[in-house]
């Protein structure tokens, strides 16, 4: 045996083992992420209400509205939803709907019985990107400039909803916490507890286009 060979070999083996242990959780995390939008078509999605979504150049684009494109294959709960989007203009308006209790046949039931995680660069802290529209006040406003891609991460963990925009927390809300009352004679969502899981959807709003290039989910660890 070459002097020192066993010692070097053993050290290399230990280093490799440590490397494998270190990278395995990262690989598992990557493997657990699952795309809901395939970048080619709207397979798995259904649309209700006016307007539409189209797929061009690997992106979903909103057209007209107000309507809702919803993912019909499953209810989603105890998971993080990743949405990559950009606003092409100052009036761009959309939202990610969560906790929709049953398959929607029109766009207003999700408004009143789910939550809309707002997408839009609006001045009101209760209706800017990352808040639960008119329910929660923004903890921060880390929206990127018009035309740049943003990453929205929405975690549904039982009665708790946590939203990060570009790595910064915007919302942390648990069912039962106080919220502003619904304004009379407004289209604000009805108040009340939402379900722990539900269908998700993307809103298309009249006169304001939004682009999406990723919608995926990652289950939370048990």
C-alpha positions, 0 to 999 in steps of 0.5 A: 500500500502506498504510504498515506493512501488509506488516510487520504482515501478515508478523508476523501470518502468522508468529504464525499459523504458530507457533501452528499448529506449537504446537497441532499436536502436541496435536491429534495426541495427542488424535486418537491416543487411542481409546475402548475403552468407548463409554459405552453398551454393552459392544460389543467386550467379553466376560465370563468367570466369575461376576458381571457388568458392567452399563452405567448412566448412561454408566458400567460397574459391577461386580456380584458375581464373581470374574469378568473383563470383557476386551476381545476385539478386539485385544491391546494393547502399546506403548501407554498405557491410561487408566482413569477409575474411582471407589470407592463404598465402603471395600471396593470391589475391582477391577483392570485386567488387562494382558498376558493372553497368549490369550483367557481362558475363565475368570478365573484364567488372567489372574491367573497369566499376566498382571498385575493393576494393583490397584484398591482402597484396601487398607493393604498397599503390595503390594495398593493401587491402581496396583501390580502385585498382589503383585509391586510395592510402591507408590511412592506412594498418591495415591488420592482419597477414596471417591466421587471419580473417579481417573485410572489411566494404565498404560503398556506399553512392551516389558518395562516397565510404568509406572503413574501414579495421578492424575498420580503414579507408583506403579509402574515395573517391568521384567521380570526385576527381583526380586519377592517370592516367591509365598506358599505356600497363597495365591491369589497370582499365579504368578511368571514373565515376562509377554508384551510385549503381550496382552489387557486386562480389568477384574475384578469382585470379590464384594461390592465395586462399582467404577464405570468411566467411561473405558477408552481407549488411546493408542499410544506414539510410535515 
